[in-house]
Amino acid sequence: MKLSNDRPLGEVLKELIETYRLEGKLNEMKVIHSWEKVVGDMIARHTKDLYIRNGKLFVKIDSPALKNELTYSTSSIVERLNAEAGCKVIEEIIFT
């Protein structure tokens, strides 16, 4: 019997992601890319930078008043971002 190397692309990609331990970084990118969807267009326009380090999402906002308002809804935003990613990626948000 001849062995075949034919495998579905999804299976090969999943194996590649596991081998190179890229799942965490991919989930972080899901969170960053879903920022505008979760917070809306107006807040996204005032967002100047986003990055994740050690389970914390750092968000640079150019409006002090908006930054103050966002601090009150941090836990809600964290929940919605993690839901978009499909797993717990971030634990807190730090507005700068």
Secondary structure, 3 states (H helix, E strand, C coil): CCCCCCCCHHHHHHHHHHHCCCHHHHHHHHHHHCHHHHHCHHHHHCEEEEEEECCEEEEEECCHHHHHHHHCCHHHHHHHHHHHHCCCCCCEEEEC
